[in-house]
Amino acid sequence: MDVDVVNMFVIAGGTLAIPILAFVASFLLWPSALIRIYYWYWRRTLGMQVRYVHHEDYQFCYSFRGRPGHKPSILMLHGFSAHKDMWLSVFLPKNLHLVCVDMPGHEGTTRSSLDDLSIDGQVKRIHQFVECLKLNKKPFHLVGTSMGGQVAGVYAAYYPSDVSSLCLVCPAGLQYSTDNQFVQRLKELQDSAAVEKIPLIPSTPEEMSEMLQLCSYVRFKVPQQILQGLVDVRIPHNNFYRKLFLEIVSEKSRYSLHQNMDKIKVPTQIIWGKQDQVLDVSGADMLAKSIANCQVELLENCGHSVVMERPRKTAKLIIDFLASVHNTDNNKKLD
């Protein structure tokens, strides 16, 4: 082989070694930084832009893609202790106007000790966000999961003219006749005032692994370094998460979706994992019996983290539902 060719391969190998070594170092030493880079990469790849908007002195952080058009805009509300980037794996068509907001106190949205973190308080904040963006100039499609699903459902009940259709993914806020094991454990922790042990607020890699097993039917094999990175990202916010959790399970908020579900009048889609260990799948039937125009999709071999476990299926269900609702509306206009 020609010496120049050999030299070329040596130089190329050395050039490639630098980013590879940087990646390995980040993976081993700064896994939380790697996680942030991962989200940055996917936002950039999917064309999601991060922006900030203010209501008086309150800041909302959100990501978006596209512009409002003849199809409804889509507003997506994440769950407890998550953030706007959790929706990145749900690949929706690029011709849709998509908005993902950080919920009150999460990520880039203002966190204030004076803020009302009840579900009603969060609904009011999201309405302020909607007004700031003038998103309700035309009714939009509202999607929410878990705590975000509870907020979305109550929002649709409080502001019916804002919403054209609704998608609730394993939403919180329903009243069950019997408690599952997770809820029983939470009540025991509340009785003993052991708020440090809330399963959804991990402080160690081991607790993070347990939380993932609780929320997912699929058993993801997550490397120890990534578990550590996930914990490192969350630990600075755990006191806030505890305060928020106690607020949303308080008497004021715990059953707010149940109390308002009969006021939801827009076409509604319910998506739920059949093996959900956090919020029992029987909640889907409760909602279907109370909401007139309701479509239920139960996913086999899927737990509470529907968006993480079945992102493509979730995207397809949302797209198909939107198409059916939109086509029906168009046909009515033609008639």
Buried (B, 14 or more C-beta within 10 A) or exposed (E): EEEEEEEEEEEEEEEEEEEEEEEEEBBEEBBBBBBEEBBEEEBEEBEBEBEEBEBEEBBBBBBBBBEBEEBBBBBBBBBBBBBBBBBBBBBBEEEBBBBBBBBBBBBBBBBEEEBBBBBBBBBBBBBBBBBBBEBBEBBBBBBBBBBBBBBBBBBBBBBEEBBBBBBBBBBBBBEBEEEBEBBEBBEEBEEEEEBEEBBBBBEEBEBBBEBBBBBBBBEEEBEEBBBBBBBBBBBEBBEBBBBBBBBBBEEBBBBBBBBBBEBBBBBBBBBBBEBBBBBBBBBBEBBBEBBEBBBBBBBEEBBBBBBBBBBEBBBBBBBEBBEBBBEEBEEEEEE
